[in-house]
Amino acid sequence: MSECTHDCSSCGESCGERTAPMDFHAPANPLSKIGKVIAVMSGKGGVGKSTVTCSLAAAMAARGKKVAVLDADITGPSVPTAFGVHGHATGSELGIYPAVTQSGVEIMSLNLLTEHETDPVVWRGPVIAGTVKQFWTDVIWGDVDYMFVDMPPGTGDVPLTVFQSLPVDGVIVVTSPQDLVRMIVTKAVNMAGLMDIPLLGIVENYSYFKCPDCGKEHAIFGESKIEAVAADLGLEVLARLPIDPALAAACDNGQVESYQPDPMAALAERLEDM
């Protein structure tokens, strides 16, 4: 060990005299210049997190921003399908080139690297986490205004890797109106707090179903508790999204960019002001 200069900001040693936290952020590819990094996470699966991520990316691109989506859900990647991208990523000695959607959104997902989209990923946690990190360090993203990271559900290896390795500017928590919402949201919020990542707010998906005939709203999953939960946690409800079979079909058919009206348009506008 070299002689201590007592300048912890430029030191990678974890010694007993350290007075500043270590910076574990990994450098992005030298050919990448990335502005804001926003992670979209949930405490459990099945809440439409990827739909929210892709819709938000499409809405931000529609506002003239250069947008990227890093699909960190390695074992359940769905971002390419939502955007209708079914090819393979390419690369050179400089790094990996992301795929580009019809509206210019750059995406990187494991489905762009496997031989077949249905190939299972039977990897242990450290390998999965390392792959997510490489999506940040090895991919040539170029100039990006907003990068959205589609996180896997829960608070395990991958979210920890993202929060430690990427310079995340904020987290959006996606949930649904069920009895477990308080515990689920609190877990995700507490993890972000432990990692000192700002919480931007909560998006509640599947909030209600609006009857196309009479216009009445029906709470299919029960009455929402999100306002009370958000108030207890000191957070803001950024959006409450209805159950929309047409949006689900658009994602299944790779047409998330053309679906109108984009349910995340208002939130994309707000993110520019945050």
C-alpha positions as CSV (number, residue, x, y, z in Angstrom):
1,M,0.0,0.0,0.0
2,S,1.3,3.4,-0.9
3,E,1.7,6.2,1.6
4,C,-1.7,7.7,2.7
5,T,-2.3,11.2,1.3
6,H,-5.5,11.5,3.4
7,D,-7.4,12.4,0.2
8,C,-10.1,9.8,0.2
9,S,-11.8,11.1,-2.9
10,S,-8.9,9.8,-5.1
11,C,-8.2,6.6,-3.1
12,G,-9.6,3.1,-3.7
13,E,-8.3,1.6,-0.5
14,S,-10.7,0.6,2.3
15,C,-8.6,1.4,5.3
16,G,-9.5,2.2,8.9
17,E,-8.7,5.9,8.4
18,R,-11.1,6.4,5.5
19,T,-13.4,9.3,6.0
20,A,-15.3,9.3,2.7
21,P,-17.4,6.5,1.2
22,M,-15.8,4.5,-1.6
23,D,-17.1,5.2,-5.1
24,F,-17.9,1.9,-6.8
25,H,-19.3,3.5,-10.0
26,A,-18.0,1.8,-13.1
27,P,-16.9,4.0,-16.1
28,A,-19.2,4.0,-19.1
29,N,-17.8,3.2,-22.5
30,P,-15.4,6.0,-23.6
31,L,-17.6,6.6,-26.6
32,S,-20.7,7.1,-24.4
33,K,-22.0,10.4,-23.0
34,I,-25.0,9.7,-20.8
35,G,-27.1,12.4,-19.1
36,K,-29.7,11.3,-16.6
37,V,-30.0,7.7,-15.5
38,I,-33.4,6.7,-14.1
39,A,-34.0,3.2,-12.7
40,V,-37.5,1.8,-12.8
41,M,-38.0,-0.9,-10.2
42,S,-40.7,-2.9,-8.3
43,G,-40.8,-4.9,-5.2
44,K,-42.4,-7.8,-7.0
45,G,-43.0,-9.1,-10.5
46,G,-46.1,-8.8,-12.6
47,V,-46.9,-5.1,-12.0
48,G,-46.1,-3.9,-15.5
49,K,-42.8,-2.4,-14.8
50,S,-41.4,-3.1,-18.3
51,T,-44.5,-1.6,-19.8
52,V,-44.0,1.6,-17.8
53,T,-40.3,1.7,-18.7
54,C,-40.9,1.3,-22.4
55,S,-43.8,3.7,-22.5
56,L,-41.8,6.3,-20.6
57,A,-38.9,5.9,-23.0
58,A,-41.2,6.3,-26.0
59,A,-42.8,9.4,-24.4
60,M,-39.4,11.0,-23.8
61,A,-38.2,10.2,-27.3
62,A,-41.4,11.9,-28.6
63,R,-40.3,15.0,-26.8
64,G,-37.2,15.1,-28.9
65,K,-34.8,13.6,-26.4
66,K,-32.1,11.0,-27.1
67,V,-33.2,8.0,-25.1
68,A,-31.8,4.7,-24.2
69,V,-33.2,1.6,-22.3
70,L,-30.8,-0.7,-20.5
71,D,-32.7,-4.0,-19.9
72,A,-31.4,-5.2,-16.6
73,D,-33.9,-8.0,-16.3
74,I,-31.5,-10.6,-17.6
75,T,-33.7,-13.7,-17.0
76,G,-36.9,-12.1,-18.2
77,P,-36.0,-9.6,-20.9
78,S,-39.0,-8.0,-22.6
79,V,-37.8,-4.6,-23.8
80,P,-37.0,-5.7,-27.4
81,T,-40.4,-7.4,-27.8
82,A,-42.2,-4.2,-26.7
83,F,-40.3,-2.2,-29.3
84,G,-40.5,-4.8,-32.0
85,V,-36.8,-5.4,-32.2
86,H,-35.9,-9.0,-33.0
87,G,-32.4,-8.8,-34.5
88,H,-29.0,-9.1,-32.8
89,A,-26.7,-6.5,-31.4
90,T,-23.4,-6.0,-33.3
91,G,-20.0,-5.0,-32.0
92,S,-16.4,-4.2,-32.8
93,E,-13.1,-3.8,-31.0
94,L,-14.6,-0.6,-29.6
95,G,-17.5,-2.2,-27.9
96,I,-21.1,-3.4,-28.4
97,Y,-23.6,-1.3,-30.5
98,P,-27.1,-1.1,-29.1
99,A,-30.1,-1.8,-31.3
100,V,-32.2,1.2,-32.3
101,T,-36.0,1.3,-32.4
102,Q,-38.2,3.0,-35.0
103,S,-38.3,6.2,-33.1
104,G,-34.5,6.2,-32.3
105,V,-34.5,4.7,-28.8
106,E,-31.3,2.8,-28.2
107,I,-31.8,-0.5,-26.3
108,M,-29.6,-3.3,-25.0
109,S,-31.0,-6.5,-23.7
110,L,-29.8,-10.1,-23.4
111,N,-32.4,-11.1,-26.0
112,L,-30.2,-9.2,-28.5
113,L,-27.3,-11.4,-27.7
114,T,-28.7,-15.0,-27.5
115,E,-29.1,-17.2,-30.5
116,H,-32.9,-17.5,-30.0
117,E,-35.2,-15.2,-28.0
118,T,-36.6,-18.2,-26.1
119,D,-33.2,-19.4,-24.9
120,P,-33.3,-19.6,-21.1
121,V,-30.7,-17.9,-19.0
122,V,-29.5,-20.4,-16.5
123,W,-26.8,-18.3,-14.8
124,R,-25.9,-17.7,-11.2
125,G,-26.4,-14.3,-9.6
126,P,-22.8,-13.0,-10.0
127,V,-22.7,-13.7,-13.7
128,I,-26.1,-12.0,-14.2
129,A,-24.9,-9.0,-12.2
130,G,-21.7,-8.9,-14.2
131,T,-23.6,-8.9,-17.5
132,V,-25.7,-5.9,-16.4
133,K,-22.5,-4.0,-15.5
134,Q,-21.1,-4.8,-19.0
135,F,-24.2,-3.3,-20.6
136,W,-23.0,-0.1,-19.0
137,T,-19.3,-0.4,-19.5
138,D,-19.1,-2.1,-22.9
139,V,-22.0,-0.8,-24.9
140,I,-21.4,2.3,-27.1
141,W,-24.4,4.3,-26.2
142,G,-23.2,7.5,-27.7
143,D,-24.9,10.8,-26.7
144,V,-27.9,10.0,-24.5
145,D,-30.1,12.5,-22.6
146,Y,-32.1,10.0,-20.6
147,M,-31.3,6.3,-19.9
148,F,-34.0,4.2,-18.3
149,V,-32.9,1.0,-16.6
150,D,-35.6,-1.7,-16.5
151,M,-34.8,-3.5,-13.3
152,P,-35.7,-7.1,-12.4
153,P,-38.3,-7.4,-9.6
154,G,-37.1,-7.5,-6.0
155,T,-34.0,-6.2,-4.2
156,G,-31.3,-8.7,-5.1
157,D,-28.0,-8.9,-6.9
158,V,-29.0,-6.9,-10.0
159,P,-30.6,-3.9,-8.3
160,L,-27.6,-3.8,-6.0
161,T,-25.2,-3.8,-8.9
162,V,-27.1,-1.1,-10.7
163,F,-27.2,1.2,-7.7
164,Q,-23.5,0.6,-7.0
165,S,-22.1,0.6,-10.5
166,L,-24.3,3.1,-12.4
167,P,-24.6,6.8,-11.5
168,V,-28.4,6.5,-10.9
169,D,-30.0,9.9,-10.6
170,G,-33.4,8.7,-9.4
171,V,-35.7,5.8,-8.9
172,I,-39.3,5.3,-10.0
173,V,-41.2,2.5,-8.1
174,V,-43.9,0.7,-9.9
175,T,-46.7,-1.1,-8.0
176,S,-50.3,-2.3,-8.3
177,P,-53.3,-1.7,-6.0
178,Q,-53.2,-4.9,-3.9
179,D,-53.1,-5.5,-0.1
180,L,-49.4,-6.2,-0.2
181,V,-48.6,-2.9,-1.8
182,R,-47.4,-1.2,1.4
183,M,-44.8,-3.9,2.1
184,I,-43.7,-4.2,-1.5
185,V,-43.2,-0.5,-2.1
186,T,-41.5,0.0,1.3
187,K,-39.0,-2.7,0.5
188,A,-38.0,-1.0,-2.8
189,V,-38.0,2.4,-1.2
190,N,-35.9,1.3,1.7
191,M,-33.3,-0.3,-0.6
192,A,-33.0,2.9,-2.6
193,G,-32.6,4.8,0.7
194,L,-29.8,2.4,1.9
195,M,-28.0,3.1,-1.4
196,D,-28.6,6.9,-1.1
197,I,-30.5,7.0,-4.4
198,P,-33.2,9.7,-4.7
199,L,-36.8,8.5,-5.0
200,L,-38.7,10.3,-7.7
201,G,-42.0,8.8,-6.8
202,I,-44.5,6.0,-7.4
203,V,-46.4,4.8,-10.4
204,E,-49.4,2.7,-9.7
205,N,-50.3,0.4,-12.6
206,Y,-53.6,-1.5,-13.1
207,S,-55.3,1.1,-11.0
208,Y,-58.7,0.7,-12.6
209,F,-60.6,-0.4,-15.7
210,K,-62.6,2.2,-17.5
211,C,-65.7,0.7,-19.2
212,P,-65.7,1.6,-22.9
213,D,-69.5,1.6,-22.9
214,C,-70.5,3.7,-19.9
215,G,-67.2,5.3,-18.9
216,K,-67.4,4.1,-15.3
217,E,-64.2,3.2,-13.6
218,H,-64.0,-0.2,-11.9
219,A,-61.3,-1.1,-9.3
220,I,-60.5,-4.7,-10.5
221,F,-57.8,-5.3,-8.0
222,G,-59.5,-3.5,-5.1
223,E,-59.5,0.1,-4.0
224,S,-56.2,1.8,-4.3
225,K,-54.1,2.4,-1.2
226,I,-51.3,4.1,-3.0
227,E,-52.1,7.7,-1.8
228,A,-51.9,6.7,1.8
229,V,-48.8,4.6,1.3
230,A,-47.0,7.4,-0.6
231,A,-48.0,9.9,2.1
232,D,-46.5,7.7,4.8
233,L,-43.3,7.3,2.9
234,G,-43.1,11.0,2.0
235,L,-43.3,10.2,-1.7
236,E,-45.4,11.5,-4.6
237,V,-47.7,9.5,-6.8
238,L,-46.4,10.3,-10.2
239,A,-49.2,8.5,-12.2
240,R,-52.1,6.1,-11.8
241,L,-52.5,4.0,-15.0
242,P,-55.6,2.1,-16.0
243,I,-55.9,-1.5,-17.2
244,D,-55.7,-1.1,-20.9
245,P,-55.9,-4.2,-23.1
246,A,-54.9,-2.1,-26.1
247,L,-51.6,-1.1,-24.5
248,A,-50.9,-4.7,-23.6
249,A,-51.5,-5.7,-27.2
250,A,-49.3,-2.9,-28.5
251,C,-46.4,-4.2,-26.3
252,D,-47.0,-7.8,-27.4
253,N,-46.9,-6.7,-31.0
254,G,-43.9,-4.5,-30.7
255,Q,-45.8,-1.3,-31.2
256,V,-45.3,0.5,-27.8
257,E,-43.9,3.5,-29.6
258,S,-47.0,4.0,-31.8
259,Y,-49.6,3.5,-29.0
260,Q,-51.5,6.7,-28.4
261,P,-52.1,8.4,-26.1
262,D,-48.9,7.4,-24.4
263,P,-49.8,6.9,-20.7
264,M,-46.4,8.2,-19.7
265,A,-46.5,11.5,-21.7
266,A,-47.3,13.6,-18.7
267,L,-44.6,12.0,-16.5
268,A,-42.0,12.4,-19.2
269,E,-42.8,16.1,-19.2
270,R,-42.5,16.3,-15.5
271,L,-39.1,14.4,-15.5
272,E,-37.6,17.2,-17.5
273,D,-38.6,19.7,-14.8
274,M,-37.3,17.5,-11.9
